[in-house]
Amino acid sequence: MVLIFGRFHLFKRQRLEVRDWCEHCGKRFRLQSYTAWEFYHVYFIPFIPVGRLRVMNKCPGCQKYLGMSIKKARDAMEEASAAAEQALAAGNVDEAIENAFTCLHFGDYERAEGVLSRLDPGDGRILLARARMLRMQRQFTQTEALCRQAISAEPENAEGHYLLAETLIESRQIDEGLAEMKQAAELAPDALDVRMVLMDELAKRKLWLELLPVMDEIVALSPDMSQDKHFSRLYKKAEKKARRKAATQADKNPYQAY
Ligand SMILES: [Zn+2]
C-alpha cells in the first residue's frame, strides 16, 4: 500500500503572483507567494497544523518554494520599510521603490502603497511600480490602464510596453499582447530577458516563423545559448516547422515564386 503523506497549505492570504522562471526547474510559471497555515496531510486530509508561514515563489510545476516563519517575514518587512523611509528622506526614488517591493513580497501591501503614495504620482517609474504591484495581485484592468498612461507620457518606455504585453497576454488579449512584447524588444535592443519571454510566448502558440528571428537575436546577445540543450532542440523544431509552413504557403499560391 502506498501511503500518500506530505504537507500542504490552507487559508491563503496576501497572495501575490509573478510570472517568471522557476529557479529550481528552470521553466516559466506563475510563481505564487502567500501567507498560509501549513498542515501535514495523509491522503490530502489535513491532520496536524505545522504553523503559519510566508511562502515565497511557489512553483506550480515542481512545487518547490521558499518557506519563512511569520516572524522572520515581518522582521524582513520592517527592515525594508525602514530602508524605504531613509530612501524617501534622501530623495532616492529607485531605492524607495525597491524597498516598497520588498515590503510587498513579505505580504504588506499597505506599507508598499504607503511608500509609493509619498512619491510624485506623475513620475513614470511610480506609475509602472504601481502597475507592477497591481499586476502581482492579478488586477489586470487597473494594471493595463496605468501602463497605457505611462506609455502615453513616454511612448518609448520599453518597460511600460513589456508590462502592458504581459498583462494583455495574461488577460487573454494575445495578439495585442504579442505586438506590445515585440515593441518592447525593439525599444530595448540589448534586453535578453524580454526576448526570452517573447520566445516562450511564441513557442507556446506555435508561431514558428516569428519565433526564429527572436531566437537568432537571443544567440547574438548571448552566444552561449546555442549550446543549451533545450534551446537548440527548440531551434531545430522551429526551423523544421517554419520550412514546412513556408512550403505549404507556396503550394497554395504557385505564382508567388515568379
Ligand atoms: Zn519549478
py3Dmol code that shows the C-alpha trace and the ligand (Angstrom):
import py3Dmol

protein = """\
ATOM      1  CA  MET A   1       0.000   0.000   0.000  1.00  0.00           C
ATOM      2  CA  VAL A   2       1.312   3.439  -0.879  1.00  0.00           C
ATOM      3  CA  LEU A   3       0.748   5.963   1.842  1.00  0.00           C
ATOM      4  CA  ILE A   4       0.348   9.481   0.440  1.00  0.00           C
ATOM      5  CA  PHE A   5       1.816  11.791   3.041  1.00  0.00           C
ATOM      6  CA  GLY A   6       3.074  15.345   2.886  1.00  0.00           C
ATOM      7  CA  ARG A   7       2.459  18.981   3.714  1.00  0.00           C
ATOM      8  CA  PHE A   8       0.061  21.453   2.190  1.00  0.00           C
ATOM      9  CA  HIS A   9      -1.197  24.999   2.689  1.00  0.00           C
ATOM     10  CA  LEU A  10      -4.642  26.232   3.682  1.00  0.00           C
ATOM     11  CA  PHE A  11      -6.251  29.622   4.439  1.00  0.00           C
ATOM     12  CA  LYS A  12      -4.062  31.549   1.994  1.00  0.00           C
ATOM     13  CA  ARG A  13      -3.850  35.321   2.496  1.00  0.00           C
ATOM     14  CA  GLN A  14      -1.868  38.229   0.991  1.00  0.00           C
ATOM     15  CA  ARG A  15      -1.499  36.379  -2.269  1.00  0.00           C
ATOM     16  CA  LEU A  16       0.845  37.595  -4.981  1.00  0.00           C
ATOM     17  CA  GLU A  17       1.985  36.126  -8.237  1.00  0.00           C
ATOM     18  CA  VAL A  18       4.861  36.790 -10.601  1.00  0.00           C
ATOM     19  CA  ARG A  19       5.231  35.132 -13.962  1.00  0.00           C
ATOM     20  CA  ASP A  20       8.878  34.179 -14.006  1.00  0.00           C
ATOM     21  CA  TRP A  21      11.382  31.371 -14.461  1.00  0.00           C
ATOM     22  CA  CYS A  22      11.475  28.971 -11.538  1.00  0.00           C
ATOM     23  CA  GLU A  23      14.988  28.793 -10.103  1.00  0.00           C
ATOM     24  CA  HIS A  24      14.543  25.067  -9.396  1.00  0.00           C
ATOM     25  CA  CYS A  25      13.054  23.562 -12.579  1.00  0.00           C
ATOM     26  CA  GLY A  26      14.012  26.366 -14.985  1.00  0.00           C
ATOM     27  CA  LYS A  27      10.510  26.614 -16.503  1.00  0.00           C
ATOM     28  CA  ARG A  28       8.404  29.765 -16.714  1.00  0.00           C
ATOM     29  CA  PHE A  29       5.337  29.660 -14.479  1.00  0.00           C
ATOM     30  CA  ARG A  30       3.069  31.810 -12.339  1.00  0.00           C
ATOM     31  CA  LEU A  31       5.119  31.717  -9.123  1.00  0.00           C
ATOM     32  CA  GLN A  32       2.930  32.292  -6.081  1.00  0.00           C
ATOM     33  CA  SER A  33       3.669  33.929  -2.749  1.00  0.00           C
ATOM     34  CA  TYR A  34       1.219  33.909   0.162  1.00  0.00           C
ATOM     35  CA  THR A  35       0.806  33.641   3.906  1.00  0.00           C
ATOM     36  CA  ALA A  36      -0.914  30.416   4.995  1.00  0.00           C
ATOM     37  CA  TRP A  37      -1.272  27.658   7.549  1.00  0.00           C
ATOM     38  CA  GLU A  38       0.847  24.622   6.801  1.00  0.00           C
ATOM     39  CA  PHE A  39      -0.609  21.188   7.612  1.00  0.00           C
ATOM     40  CA  TYR A  40       0.721  17.664   7.444  1.00  0.00           C
ATOM     41  CA  HIS A  41      -1.698  15.543   5.469  1.00  0.00           C
ATOM     42  CA  VAL A  42      -2.382  11.885   4.799  1.00  0.00           C
ATOM     43  CA  TYR A  43      -4.254  11.241   1.546  1.00  0.00           C
ATOM     44  CA  PHE A  44      -4.723  15.034   1.376  1.00  0.00           C
ATOM     45  CA  ILE A  45      -6.724  15.089   4.608  1.00  0.00           C
ATOM     46  CA  PRO A  46      -5.069  17.645   6.909  1.00  0.00           C
ATOM     47  CA  PHE A  47      -4.420  16.367  10.401  1.00  0.00           C
ATOM     48  CA  ILE A  48      -1.549  18.225  12.109  1.00  0.00           C
ATOM     49  CA  PRO A  49      -1.112  22.007  11.750  1.00  0.00           C
ATOM     50  CA  VAL A  50       2.613  22.824  11.461  1.00  0.00           C
ATOM     51  CA  GLY A  51       2.156  26.575  11.800  1.00  0.00           C
ATOM     52  CA  ARG A  52       1.669  29.775   9.842  1.00  0.00           C
ATOM     53  CA  LEU A  53       4.310  30.716   7.334  1.00  0.00           C
ATOM     54  CA  ARG A  54       5.109  33.004   4.435  1.00  0.00           C
ATOM     55  CA  VAL A  55       5.512  31.010   1.240  1.00  0.00           C
ATOM     56  CA  MET A  56       7.635  32.705  -1.407  1.00  0.00           C
ATOM     57  CA  ASN A  57       7.649  31.906  -5.146  1.00  0.00           C
ATOM     58  CA  LYS A  58       5.928  28.542  -5.057  1.00  0.00           C
ATOM     59  CA  CYS A  59       6.275  26.883  -8.451  1.00  0.00           C
ATOM     60  CA  PRO A  60       3.145  25.064  -9.704  1.00  0.00           C
ATOM     61  CA  GLY A  61       5.408  22.872 -11.858  1.00  0.00           C
ATOM     62  CA  CYS A  62       7.952  21.393  -9.435  1.00  0.00           C
ATOM     63  CA  GLN A  63       6.075  22.508  -6.258  1.00  0.00           C
ATOM     64  CA  LYS A  64       9.245  23.992  -4.699  1.00  0.00           C
ATOM     65  CA  TYR A  65       9.158  27.196  -2.653  1.00  0.00           C
ATOM     66  CA  LEU A  66      10.952  29.184  -0.032  1.00  0.00           C
ATOM     67  CA  GLY A  67       9.161  28.984   3.313  1.00  0.00           C
ATOM     68  CA  MET A  68       9.706  31.523   6.065  1.00  0.00           C
ATOM     69  CA  SER A  69       8.294  31.929   9.574  1.00  0.00           C
ATOM     70  CA  ILE A  70       5.834  34.801  10.024  1.00  0.00           C
ATOM     71  CA  LYS A  71       8.199  36.481  12.499  1.00  0.00           C
ATOM     72  CA  LYS A  72      11.117  36.322  10.082  1.00  0.00           C
ATOM     73  CA  ALA A  73       8.960  37.697   7.247  1.00  0.00           C
ATOM     74  CA  ARG A  74       7.736  40.538   9.492  1.00  0.00           C
ATOM     75  CA  ASP A  75      11.306  41.410  10.550  1.00  0.00           C
ATOM     76  CA  ALA A  76      12.436  41.477   6.911  1.00  0.00           C
ATOM     77  CA  MET A  77       9.442  43.667   6.038  1.00  0.00           C
ATOM     78  CA  GLU A  78      10.190  46.100   8.896  1.00  0.00           C
ATOM     79  CA  GLU A  79      13.795  46.323   7.759  1.00  0.00           C
ATOM     80  CA  ALA A  80      12.729  47.135   4.183  1.00  0.00           C
ATOM     81  CA  SER A  81      10.207  49.647   5.475  1.00  0.00           C
ATOM     82  CA  ALA A  82      12.920  51.473   7.485  1.00  0.00           C
ATOM     83  CA  ALA A  83      15.197  51.430   4.414  1.00  0.00           C
ATOM     84  CA  ALA A  84      12.334  52.887   2.337  1.00  0.00           C
ATOM     85  CA  GLU A  85      11.887  55.727   4.876  1.00  0.00           C
ATOM     86  CA  GLN A  86      15.598  56.532   4.640  1.00  0.00           C
ATOM     87  CA  ALA A  87      15.473  56.488   0.841  1.00  0.00           C
ATOM     88  CA  LEU A  88      12.418  58.802   0.872  1.00  0.00           C
ATOM     89  CA  ALA A  89      14.228  61.222   3.212  1.00  0.00           C
ATOM     90  CA  ALA A  90      17.279  61.176   0.938  1.00  0.00           C
ATOM     91  CA  GLY A  91      15.140  61.654  -2.193  1.00  0.00           C
ATOM     92  CA  ASN A  92      16.334  58.349  -3.673  1.00  0.00           C
ATOM     93  CA  VAL A  93      13.275  57.269  -5.699  1.00  0.00           C
ATOM     94  CA  ASP A  94      14.653  53.992  -7.114  1.00  0.00           C
ATOM     95  CA  GLU A  95      15.746  52.723  -3.734  1.00  0.00           C
ATOM     96  CA  ALA A  96      12.393  53.682  -2.179  1.00  0.00           C
ATOM     97  CA  ILE A  97      10.578  51.722  -4.927  1.00  0.00           C
ATOM     98  CA  GLU A  98      12.835  48.693  -4.478  1.00  0.00           C
ATOM     99  CA  ASN A  99      12.157  48.617  -0.733  1.00  0.00           C
ATOM    100  CA  ALA A 100       8.419  49.091  -1.321  1.00  0.00           C
ATOM    101  CA  PHE A 101       8.531  45.902  -3.445  1.00  0.00           C
ATOM    102  CA  THR A 102      10.333  44.070  -0.651  1.00  0.00           C
ATOM    103  CA  CYS A 103       7.544  45.106   1.766  1.00  0.00           C
ATOM    104  CA  LEU A 104       5.004  43.744  -0.730  1.00  0.00           C
ATOM    105  CA  HIS A 105       6.891  40.461  -1.177  1.00  0.00           C
ATOM    106  CA  PHE A 106       6.723  39.865   2.551  1.00  0.00           C
ATOM    107  CA  GLY A 107       2.975  40.400   2.473  1.00  0.00           C
ATOM    108  CA  ASP A 108       2.370  44.056   3.388  1.00  0.00           C
ATOM    109  CA  TYR A 109       0.590  45.777   0.502  1.00  0.00           C
ATOM    110  CA  GLU A 110      -0.470  48.825   2.593  1.00  0.00           C
ATOM    111  CA  ARG A 111       3.110  49.532   3.617  1.00  0.00           C
ATOM    112  CA  ALA A 112       4.293  49.245  -0.014  1.00  0.00           C
ATOM    113  CA  GLU A 113       1.476  51.503  -1.251  1.00  0.00           C
ATOM    114  CA  GLY A 114       2.266  53.934   1.600  1.00  0.00           C
ATOM    115  CA  VAL A 115       5.806  54.376   0.257  1.00  0.00           C
ATOM    116  CA  LEU A 116       4.618  54.933  -3.327  1.00  0.00           C
ATOM    117  CA  SER A 117       1.901  57.390  -2.265  1.00  0.00           C
ATOM    118  CA  ARG A 118       4.582  59.768  -0.959  1.00  0.00           C
ATOM    119  CA  LEU A 119       6.336  59.962  -4.338  1.00  0.00           C
ATOM    120  CA  ASP A 120       5.402  62.021  -7.408  1.00  0.00           C
ATOM    121  CA  PRO A 121       2.386  60.188  -8.944  1.00  0.00           C
ATOM    122  CA  GLY A 122       3.181  61.573 -12.414  1.00  0.00           C
ATOM    123  CA  ASP A 123       6.699  60.053 -12.424  1.00  0.00           C
ATOM    124  CA  GLY A 124       6.768  57.174 -14.963  1.00  0.00           C
ATOM    125  CA  ARG A 125       8.716  54.984 -12.508  1.00  0.00           C
ATOM    126  CA  ILE A 126       5.965  55.351  -9.896  1.00  0.00           C
ATOM    127  CA  LEU A 127       3.201  54.649 -12.419  1.00  0.00           C
ATOM    128  CA  LEU A 128       4.935  51.463 -13.529  1.00  0.00           C
ATOM    129  CA  ALA A 129       5.826  50.392  -9.977  1.00  0.00           C
ATOM    130  CA  ARG A 130       2.155  50.731  -9.027  1.00  0.00           C
ATOM    131  CA  ALA A 131       1.174  48.862 -12.209  1.00  0.00           C
ATOM    132  CA  ARG A 132       3.572  46.021 -11.350  1.00  0.00           C
ATOM    133  CA  MET A 133       2.185  45.799  -7.822  1.00  0.00           C
ATOM    134  CA  LEU A 134      -1.373  45.574  -9.151  1.00  0.00           C
ATOM    135  CA  ARG A 135      -0.255  43.021 -11.743  1.00  0.00           C
ATOM    136  CA  MET A 136       1.164  40.883  -8.913  1.00  0.00           C
ATOM    137  CA  GLN A 137      -2.313  40.943  -7.357  1.00  0.00           C
ATOM    138  CA  ARG A 138      -3.932  39.986 -10.677  1.00  0.00           C
ATOM    139  CA  GLN A 139      -5.713  43.359 -11.016  1.00  0.00           C
ATOM    140  CA  PHE A 140      -5.301  43.321 -14.782  1.00  0.00           C
ATOM    141  CA  THR A 141      -7.733  46.091 -15.762  1.00  0.00           C
ATOM    142  CA  GLN A 142      -6.079  48.629 -13.452  1.00  0.00           C
ATOM    143  CA  THR A 143      -2.597  47.435 -14.473  1.00  0.00           C
ATOM    144  CA  GLU A 144      -3.464  47.937 -18.149  1.00  0.00           C
ATOM    145  CA  ALA A 145      -4.793  51.475 -17.522  1.00  0.00           C
ATOM    146  CA  LEU A 146      -1.635  52.505 -15.626  1.00  0.00           C
ATOM    147  CA  CYS A 147       0.651  51.031 -18.313  1.00  0.00           C
ATOM    148  CA  ARG A 148      -1.211  52.927 -21.045  1.00  0.00           C
ATOM    149  CA  GLN A 149      -0.931  56.134 -19.010  1.00  0.00           C
ATOM    150  CA  ALA A 150       2.840  55.612 -18.622  1.00  0.00           C
ATOM    151  CA  ILE A 151       3.245  54.838 -22.339  1.00  0.00           C
ATOM    152  CA  SER A 152       1.245  57.857 -23.485  1.00  0.00           C
ATOM    153  CA  ALA A 153       3.544  60.081 -21.393  1.00  0.00           C
ATOM    154  CA  GLU A 154       6.646  58.276 -22.643  1.00  0.00           C
ATOM    155  CA  PRO A 155       5.938  56.245 -25.842  1.00  0.00           C
ATOM    156  CA  GLU A 156       9.423  54.722 -25.965  1.00  0.00           C
ATOM    157  CA  ASN A 157       9.322  53.292 -22.461  1.00  0.00           C
ATOM    158  CA  ALA A 158      10.269  49.634 -23.046  1.00  0.00           C
ATOM    159  CA  GLU A 159       9.317  48.561 -19.512  1.00  0.00           C
ATOM    160  CA  GLY A 160       5.839  50.049 -19.987  1.00  0.00           C
ATOM    161  CA  HIS A 161       5.319  48.129 -23.245  1.00  0.00           C
ATOM    162  CA  TYR A 162       6.667  44.953 -21.653  1.00  0.00           C
ATOM    163  CA  LEU A 163       4.384  45.155 -18.627  1.00  0.00           C
ATOM    164  CA  LEU A 164       1.404  46.004 -20.830  1.00  0.00           C
ATOM    165  CA  ALA A 165       2.253  43.000 -23.031  1.00  0.00           C
ATOM    166  CA  GLU A 166       2.427  40.663 -20.053  1.00  0.00           C
ATOM    167  CA  THR A 167      -0.883  41.985 -18.705  1.00  0.00           C
ATOM    168  CA  LEU A 168      -2.675  41.676 -22.063  1.00  0.00           C
ATOM    169  CA  ILE A 169      -1.430  38.118 -22.563  1.00  0.00           C
ATOM    170  CA  GLU A 170      -2.468  37.236 -19.027  1.00  0.00           C
ATOM    171  CA  SER A 171      -5.974  38.613 -19.683  1.00  0.00           C
ATOM    172  CA  ARG A 172      -6.150  36.626 -22.947  1.00  0.00           C
ATOM    173  CA  GLN A 173      -5.687  39.519 -25.389  1.00  0.00           C
ATOM    174  CA  ILE A 174      -2.969  37.513 -27.101  1.00  0.00           C
ATOM    175  CA  ASP A 175      -2.426  39.282 -30.460  1.00  0.00           C
ATOM    176  CA  GLU A 176      -2.194  42.739 -28.969  1.00  0.00           C
ATOM    177  CA  GLY A 177      -0.035  41.385 -26.144  1.00  0.00           C
ATOM    178  CA  LEU A 178       2.463  39.807 -28.546  1.00  0.00           C
ATOM    179  CA  ALA A 179       2.591  43.024 -30.622  1.00  0.00           C
ATOM    180  CA  GLU A 180       3.391  45.020 -27.454  1.00  0.00           C
ATOM    181  CA  MET A 181       6.045  42.474 -26.463  1.00  0.00           C
ATOM    182  CA  LYS A 182       7.713  42.836 -29.898  1.00  0.00           C
ATOM    183  CA  GLN A 183       7.657  46.599 -29.494  1.00  0.00           C
ATOM    184  CA  ALA A 184       9.295  46.277 -26.051  1.00  0.00           C
ATOM    185  CA  ALA A 185      12.037  44.127 -27.639  1.00  0.00           C
ATOM    186  CA  GLU A 186      12.586  46.687 -30.419  1.00  0.00           C
ATOM    187  CA  LEU A 187      12.846  49.515 -27.892  1.00  0.00           C
ATOM    188  CA  ALA A 188      15.358  47.571 -25.794  1.00  0.00           C
ATOM    189  CA  PRO A 189      17.760  46.005 -28.311  1.00  0.00           C
ATOM    190  CA  ASP A 190      20.027  44.599 -25.569  1.00  0.00           C
ATOM    191  CA  ALA A 191      17.282  43.131 -23.389  1.00  0.00           C
ATOM    192  CA  LEU A 192      17.820  39.382 -23.314  1.00  0.00           C
ATOM    193  CA  ASP A 193      15.057  38.761 -20.748  1.00  0.00           C
ATOM    194  CA  VAL A 194      12.356  40.418 -22.918  1.00  0.00           C
ATOM    195  CA  ARG A 195      13.409  38.179 -25.848  1.00  0.00           C
ATOM    196  CA  MET A 196      13.429  35.066 -23.665  1.00  0.00           C
ATOM    197  CA  VAL A 197       9.838  35.828 -22.609  1.00  0.00           C
ATOM    198  CA  LEU A 198       8.828  36.582 -26.214  1.00  0.00           C
ATOM    199  CA  MET A 199      10.409  33.280 -27.296  1.00  0.00           C
ATOM    200  CA  ASP A 200       8.450  31.447 -24.624  1.00  0.00           C
ATOM    201  CA  GLU A 201       5.137  33.055 -25.620  1.00  0.00           C
ATOM    202  CA  LEU A 202       5.660  32.494 -29.384  1.00  0.00           C
ATOM    203  CA  ALA A 203       6.757  28.864 -28.888  1.00  0.00           C
ATOM    204  CA  LYS A 204       3.731  28.187 -26.703  1.00  0.00           C
ATOM    205  CA  ARG A 205       1.484  29.352 -29.567  1.00  0.00           C
ATOM    206  CA  LYS A 206       3.498  27.533 -32.280  1.00  0.00           C
ATOM    207  CA  LEU A 207       4.255  30.791 -34.148  1.00  0.00           C
ATOM    208  CA  TRP A 208       7.397  29.297 -35.736  1.00  0.00           C
ATOM    209  CA  LEU A 209       8.008  31.898 -38.469  1.00  0.00           C
ATOM    210  CA  GLU A 210       8.029  34.689 -35.889  1.00  0.00           C
ATOM    211  CA  LEU A 211       9.988  32.650 -33.372  1.00  0.00           C
ATOM    212  CA  LEU A 212      13.143  32.062 -35.458  1.00  0.00           C
ATOM    213  CA  PRO A 213      14.306  35.707 -35.749  1.00  0.00           C
ATOM    214  CA  VAL A 214      13.748  36.175 -31.992  1.00  0.00           C
ATOM    215  CA  MET A 215      15.910  33.117 -31.278  1.00  0.00           C
ATOM    216  CA  ASP A 216      18.593  34.478 -33.631  1.00  0.00           C
ATOM    217  CA  GLU A 217      18.591  37.731 -31.663  1.00  0.00           C
ATOM    218  CA  ILE A 218      18.968  35.766 -28.412  1.00  0.00           C
ATOM    219  CA  VAL A 219      22.040  33.941 -29.786  1.00  0.00           C
ATOM    220  CA  ALA A 220      23.505  37.248 -30.996  1.00  0.00           C
ATOM    221  CA  LEU A 221      23.131  38.688 -27.479  1.00  0.00           C
ATOM    222  CA  SER A 222      24.210  35.554 -25.657  1.00  0.00           C
ATOM    223  CA  PRO A 223      26.165  33.123 -27.913  1.00  0.00           C
ATOM    224  CA  ASP A 224      26.294  30.503 -25.114  1.00  0.00           C
ATOM    225  CA  MET A 225      22.559  29.933 -25.592  1.00  0.00           C
ATOM    226  CA  SER A 226      23.233  27.932 -28.776  1.00  0.00           C
ATOM    227  CA  GLN A 227      24.964  25.340 -26.543  1.00  0.00           C
ATOM    228  CA  ASP A 228      21.890  24.973 -24.348  1.00  0.00           C
ATOM    229  CA  LYS A 229      20.169  21.622 -24.966  1.00  0.00           C
ATOM    230  CA  HIS A 230      16.558  22.854 -24.695  1.00  0.00           C
ATOM    231  CA  PHE A 231      17.277  25.978 -26.738  1.00  0.00           C
ATOM    232  CA  SER A 232      18.912  24.104 -29.630  1.00  0.00           C
ATOM    233  CA  ARG A 233      16.156  21.485 -29.635  1.00  0.00           C
ATOM    234  CA  LEU A 234      13.504  24.231 -29.883  1.00  0.00           C
ATOM    235  CA  TYR A 235      15.520  25.992 -32.604  1.00  0.00           C
ATOM    236  CA  LYS A 236      15.698  22.846 -34.759  1.00  0.00           C
ATOM    237  CA  LYS A 237      11.996  22.212 -34.291  1.00  0.00           C
ATOM    238  CA  ALA A 238      11.139  25.831 -35.200  1.00  0.00           C
ATOM    239  CA  GLU A 239      13.340  25.641 -38.323  1.00  0.00           C
ATOM    240  CA  LYS A 240      11.652  22.446 -39.491  1.00  0.00           C
ATOM    241  CA  LYS A 241       8.129  23.724 -38.824  1.00  0.00           C
ATOM    242  CA  ALA A 242       8.849  27.115 -40.396  1.00  0.00           C
ATOM    243  CA  ARG A 243      10.216  25.450 -43.547  1.00  0.00           C
ATOM    244  CA  ARG A 244       7.144  23.230 -43.786  1.00  0.00           C
ATOM    245  CA  LYS A 245       4.838  26.198 -43.274  1.00  0.00           C
ATOM    246  CA  ALA A 246       6.637  28.248 -45.941  1.00  0.00           C
ATOM    247  CA  ALA A 247       6.335  25.280 -48.385  1.00  0.00           C
ATOM    248  CA  THR A 248       2.574  24.932 -47.731  1.00  0.00           C
ATOM    249  CA  GLN A 249       2.066  28.639 -48.300  1.00  0.00           C
ATOM    250  CA  ALA A 250       3.985  28.440 -51.625  1.00  0.00           C
ATOM    251  CA  ASP A 251       1.792  25.471 -52.702  1.00  0.00           C
ATOM    252  CA  LYS A 252      -1.328  27.464 -52.072  1.00  0.00           C
ATOM    253  CA  ASN A 253      -0.060  30.313 -54.226  1.00  0.00           C
ATOM    254  CA  PRO A 254       2.062  28.859 -57.094  1.00  0.00           C
ATOM    255  CA  TYR A 255       2.520  32.247 -58.797  1.00  0.00           C
ATOM    256  CA  GLN A 256       4.214  33.759 -55.763  1.00  0.00           C
ATOM    257  CA  ALA A 257       7.569  32.251 -56.765  1.00  0.00           C
ATOM    258  CA  TYR A 258       7.681  34.119 -60.091  1.00  0.00           C
TER     259      TYR A 258
END
"""
ligand_1 = """\
1
ZN
Zn 9.702 24.833 -10.701
"""
view = py3Dmol.view(width=600, height=400)
view.addModel(protein, "pdb")
view.setStyle({"model": 0}, {"cartoon": {"style": "trace"}})
view.addModel(ligand_1, "xyz")
view.setStyle({"model": 1}, {"stick": {}})
view.zoomTo()
view.show()
